Amino acid sequence: MIEIIKSGLYSSIQDLGRFEYENYGVPVSGSMDQFSSVLSNKLLGNMDNDAVMEITMVGPILKFLKETRICITGADISPSINDKSIDVNSIYQIKKGDILKFGKLKYGLRSYLSVSGGFLSKKIMNSRSMYLNITKYSRINKGDSLKIKTLKNINTKRTKININYLEHFKSNIIEVFKGPEYNELTKKQKQVLLNKTFSISNNNDRMAYQLNESFDNILNSIITSLVLQGTVQLTPSGKIIILMRDSQTCGGYPRILQLSKKSINKLSQKHMGNRIKFKLIES
């Protein structure tokens, strides 16, 4: 087990998502930056879909009640074991009683903690991803105990992989496809959309990111239609909303763009004030 001494700002258990229930209005959810969550699992030798802990900006304090191995990827939130600094993208052996803490955010927004065998929280609709009203809570809480696998043999060898993946965090280019209503925009609107630099507002979370800058909108609302993770919607007031992992499954705003999978991962590591530019992928 792992005891939650402090929960952090927003920490939750996530796998790659809850599929085949969208027709019931159930969000797919899953880890926001699946590049980083899969990397964390791969480094430990886990399955890609094993549940990880997604940690946002301010990390928790965790006490391990059994031996395991861990790996942390994604944002660097200055992790430490028993007050000794550790590196991201590295594997560490954990002993019973060890305390994992986090400190200053160096880059990115979301960090991913994997443990050998994955977190073993209850599966609901074939997923361990937390989402309120599907699971009891949307995040971990102080005093919780998280179940993990008991390992018979602990590999004491520490390994590290050197990955030049800061481009994933530093680049402001967000690659997109044309959305279903893209061609209803005027030529001038398309030019502005693809040449302007936008900034992320304080209205950003697991459900959606809203951009600060308004965009001239002459489009009418549409009949409620399907939307996906990464769908870019244009509101009647000209606000741009980018749907993220916990997004609804349908909506009535024009869908002007669609983020690539890579771009959803990249955007999830951006925070308020960060600037982005859309780059159209020609199909």
C-alpha positions in Angstrom: 0.0 0.0 0.0 0.9 3.7 -0.4 -0.4 6.1 2.2 -1.3 9.7 1.1 0.3 12.0 3.6 -0.5 15.1 1.5 -2.6 15.1 -1.7 -0.9 17.9 -3.7 -2.8 20.4 -5.9 -4.6 17.8 -8.1 -3.3 14.2 -8.2 -5.3 11.4 -9.6 -5.0 7.8 -10.8 -5.2 7.5 -14.6 -4.7 4.8 -17.3 -5.2 5.4 -21.0 -8.9 5.8 -20.7 -12.4 4.4 -20.6 -13.4 3.3 -24.1 -16.6 2.2 -25.8 -18.9 4.1 -23.4 -19.1 7.4 -25.2 -22.6 6.6 -26.5 -23.7 6.7 -22.9 -22.2 10.2 -22.5 -19.2 8.8 -20.5 -15.9 10.7 -21.1 -12.9 8.7 -22.2 -10.7 10.4 -19.6 -7.2 8.9 -19.2 -3.8 10.5 -18.5 -3.5 14.0 -20.0 0.0 13.5 -21.4 -0.1 10.0 -22.7 3.4 10.3 -24.1 4.8 10.8 -20.6 2.5 8.2 -18.9 3.4 5.5 -21.4 7.1 6.4 -21.1 6.9 6.0 -17.3 5.3 2.5 -17.7 7.7 1.4 -20.4 10.8 2.3 -18.3 9.5 0.1 -15.5 8.6 -2.7 -17.9 4.9 -2.3 -17.2 2.1 -2.5 -19.7 1.3 0.8 -21.5 -2.2 0.9 -20.0 -1.2 0.2 -16.4 -2.5 2.9 -14.0 -0.2 5.8 -13.0 -0.5 8.8 -10.7 -1.0 12.0 -12.6 0.5 14.9 -10.5 -0.4 18.5 -11.4 2.0 21.4 -10.6 2.2 20.8 -6.8 3.1 17.2 -5.8 1.8 15.0 -3.0 3.7 13.4 -0.2 3.5 9.6 -0.3 4.6 7.0 2.2 5.3 3.5 0.8 4.3 0.7 3.1 5.9 -2.0 0.9 8.9 -2.4 -1.4 8.5 -1.5 -5.1 10.1 0.3 -7.9 9.1 3.7 -9.2 9.7 6.0 -12.2 8.6 9.6 -12.7 8.3 11.2 -16.1 6.7 14.4 -17.6 7.0 17.7 -15.7 10.0 18.0 -13.4 8.5 18.9 -10.0 11.8 18.3 -8.1 11.0 14.8 -6.7 12.9 13.4 -3.7 13.0 10.2 -1.7 13.7 10.7 2.0 14.7 14.3 1.2 17.3 13.2 -1.4 16.7 14.5 -4.9 16.0 12.0 -7.6 15.8 12.4 -11.4 12.9 12.1 -13.8 13.1 9.3 -16.4 14.9 7.1 -13.9 14.0 3.9 -12.0 14.4 3.8 -8.3 14.0 1.0 -5.7 11.6 1.9 -2.9 11.9 0.4 0.5 9.2 0.0 3.1 8.8 3.4 5.0 10.3 5.5 2.2 8.8 9.0 1.7 8.3 10.5 -1.8 8.0 14.3 -1.9 7.9 16.9 -4.6 9.2 20.5 -4.7 9.6 23.3 -7.1 8.2 23.1 -10.6 11.1 23.3 -13.1 9.2 22.7 -16.4 5.9 21.4 -17.7 2.7 21.0 -15.7 1.9 17.4 -15.2 4.2 14.6 -13.8 3.6 10.9 -14.0 4.5 8.4 -11.2 4.5 4.7 -12.1 5.0 1.8 -9.8 5.9 -1.8 -10.7 2.7 -3.5 -11.8 0.7 -0.2 -11.8 -1.7 1.2 -9.3 -4.4 -1.4 -8.4 -7.4 0.8 -7.8 -10.9 -0.5 -8.7 -11.7 -0.9 -12.4 -14.9 0.7 -13.5 -16.0 0.2 -17.1 -12.6 -1.4 -17.8 -10.6 1.5 -16.6 -9.0 2.8 -13.4 -9.1 6.4 -14.5 -10.7 8.7 -11.9 -13.7 10.8 -13.0 -16.3 12.1 -10.6 -19.6 10.3 -10.8 -18.0 7.4 -12.5 -15.5 6.8 -9.7 -16.1 7.9 -6.1 -13.6 10.7 -6.2 -11.9 12.7 -9.0 -8.6 12.9 -7.2 -6.6 11.3 -4.4 -7.2 12.6 -0.9 -5.1 12.9 2.3 -5.4 9.7 4.3 -6.2 7.5 1.3 -4.3 4.2 0.9 -3.5 3.1 -2.6 -3.0 -0.6 -3.4 0.0 -1.7 -5.4 1.4 -5.0 -6.4 3.6 -7.1 -4.0 6.8 -7.9 -5.7 8.6 -11.2 -4.9 11.8 -10.1 -6.4 13.0 -6.5 -6.4 15.5 -5.6 -9.2 18.0 -3.4 -7.4 19.6 -2.3 -10.6 19.0 1.4 -11.2 18.6 2.4 -14.8 18.3 5.7 -16.6 17.4 6.6 -20.1 18.5 9.9 -21.6 15.7 11.3 -23.7 15.9 14.7 -25.3 12.2 15.3 -24.9 12.2 19.0 -23.8 10.9 19.8 -27.2 7.7 18.2 -26.0 7.5 20.9 -23.3 9.2 23.9 -24.9 7.6 23.9 -28.4 4.6 26.2 -28.8 3.5 24.6 -32.2 0.2 22.7 -31.9 -0.4 20.5 -34.9 -4.1 20.3 -36.0 -6.4 18.9 -38.6 -9.3 20.7 -40.2 -12.4 20.3 -38.1 -15.9 19.5 -39.6 -16.8 23.2 -39.7 -13.4 24.6 -40.7 -14.4 25.3 -44.3 -17.2 27.5 -43.2 -14.7 30.0 -42.0 -13.7 32.8 -44.4 -10.3 32.9 -46.0 -9.3 35.8 -43.7 -10.5 33.9 -40.6 -8.4 30.9 -41.6 -5.4 33.1 -42.1 -5.8 34.6 -38.6 -6.5 31.3 -37.0 -3.3 29.8 -38.4 -1.0 32.8 -38.1 -2.0 34.3 -34.7 -0.3 33.4 -31.5 -2.8 32.6 -28.8 -2.3 32.4 -25.0 -3.8 29.9 -22.5 -6.3 31.5 -20.1 -6.8 30.6 -16.4 -9.8 28.5 -17.5 -7.9 25.3 -18.1 -8.3 21.9 -16.6 -8.7 18.2 -17.5 -12.0 19.0 -19.4 -10.9 21.9 -21.6 -8.4 24.7 -22.3 -9.8 28.1 -23.1 -7.7 30.7 -24.9 -7.5 34.3 -23.9 -7.8 35.9 -27.3 -11.2 36.3 -29.0 -11.7 35.3 -32.6 -14.3 36.9 -34.9 -17.1 34.5 -35.2 -19.7 34.6 -38.0 -20.7 30.9 -37.7 -24.0 29.7 -36.3 -24.2 27.1 -33.6 -24.6 23.6 -35.0 -27.0 20.8 -34.2 -25.5 19.0 -31.2 -22.8 16.7 -32.7 -20.0 14.4 -31.7 -16.8 15.9 -30.3 -13.5 14.2 -29.4 -10.6 14.8 -27.2 -8.7 17.6 -28.9 -11.7 19.1 -30.7 -11.3 22.9 -31.1 -14.7 24.6 -30.6 -15.6 28.2 -31.4 -18.2 29.8 -29.2 -20.8 32.5 -30.3 -18.7 35.1 -28.4 -15.6 34.2 -30.3 -13.8 32.2 -27.6 -11.7 29.2 -28.6 -12.1 26.1 -26.4 -9.9 23.1 -26.8 -11.4 19.9 -25.4 -9.1 17.7 -23.4 -9.2 14.2 -21.8 -12.3 14.7 -19.6 -14.3 16.4 -22.3 -18.0 15.8 -23.0 -18.9 13.5 -25.9 -21.1 16.0 -27.9 -21.5 19.7 -28.3 -23.2 22.5 -30.3 -20.3 24.8 -31.0 -18.7 24.7 -34.5 -15.7 22.4 -34.5 -13.1 24.3 -36.5 -10.0 22.3 -35.7 -8.9 18.9 -34.3 -5.7 18.4 -32.4 -3.5 15.4 -33.3 -2.7 12.9 -30.5 0.8 14.3 -30.2 -0.6 17.9 -29.8 -3.1 16.9 -27.0 -0.1 15.5 -25.1 2.0 18.6 -25.7 -0.8 21.0 -24.8 -1.5 19.2 -21.5 2.0 20.3 -20.3 1.1 24.0 -20.9 -0.3 26.3 -18.3 -1.8 29.8 -17.9 0.0 32.4 -19.9 1.8 29.9 -22.2 1.5 30.8 -25.9 0.7 28.5 -28.7 0.3 28.6 -32.5 -1.8 26.2 -34.6 -0.1 24.4 -37.5 -2.4 22.7 -40.0 -1.6 19.2 -41.0 -2.6 18.7 -44.6 -4.2 15.3 -45.1 
